[in-house]
């Protein structure tokens, strides 16, 4: 028999919380938590960055980029908008009218003169430059902006279709070549390693990123799209059995879904280790997953499917907090790491609760971003003040930053 207090202590470890005073920030809104150190702000449609002390790191000068056309015909001229990972932020610098990459730790521009880019992952970003030589126009850089390698010949110029490096591998689309004529709208996907070498070019209908040594792929089986998994050589190691899309592996476990919309779990050998019986399930994170057995019957389970801790009085997760990431671990990560779960009742009333069921942000209708390093952006309507406002909160529901001239 599990001791409940012991389980609480191992499931929801206490975090060391810095004591903050509410600091007012001169901006229109808080746009995004970039990391536990940096927050993206927006003022008159232009983005800047502040640090956790509220100090300005980058003055508001970044945008997603210039556009052409109007209304429904408006299109952005290249660029992938504001992107951040591993302390490098990409965006369009209005002050010099170029796309740039900036290291937030050093406040230095590491690269400019680019027209598209992927987020940094595992120390690598892929960028598209203004050069006209197709073979050398797309290449990988490190976090100093130094060139690492050229991408394979005929790599597609639309970087939004590229995967980020994961497990030392990235998926990239390559233009098909027929009789030496490039058909620009048709591509095939290949996987490259961190040296830029193609390690697999086998043809499937769709492709996922690698994690735990495997990537999910799909193909047509008798007129039905089925999903399976390949290894780093491109060989199928888990057959095409799944009609509904499985998650990417995490903790060496993937979530699978039956035609009846019941969720279970498989291991990296494709063996079913927890039978499909849950009405909802996250992926596994640190050996735990959040599952729904029935109406108001929610629990945390381990890799054996055993209930570690029951969560009472939950009708459903708050709409708008749905996790569509490949691993499906964002909700369980927030619960395990930060002791936070966003829920709502059948009337649509949202609540932010902790492990003990305590409700935070009382009497406020809110929208909340996912927690990143113990911080989240919250936007809400305060029924007492009868106005909309926003702020930055920690996992105790404490307000760290407010927009200037707004207060709770």
Secondary structure, DSSP 8 states (H G I E B T S, - for coil): ---HHHHHHHHS----------EEE-SSEEEEE-SSSEEEEEETTEEEEEETTS-EEEEEEEES--EES-GGG-EE-S---SEEETTEEEEEETTTTEEEEEETTTTEEEEEEEEEE---BTTBEEEEES-S-GGGTEEEE-TTS-EEEE--TTB-S-GGG----BTTEEEEEEEEEETTEEEEEEEEEEEEETTS-EEE----SEE---BTTBEEEEEEETTEEEEEEE-TTS-EEEEEEESS-----BTTEEEEE-TT--EEEEETT--EEEEEEESEE---BTTBEEEEEETTEEEEE-TTS-EEEEE-S--EE-TT----STT--HHHHHHHHH--EEEE-TT--EEEE-TT--EESTTEEEEE---BTTEEEEEEEETTTTEEEEEEEETT--EEEEETT---
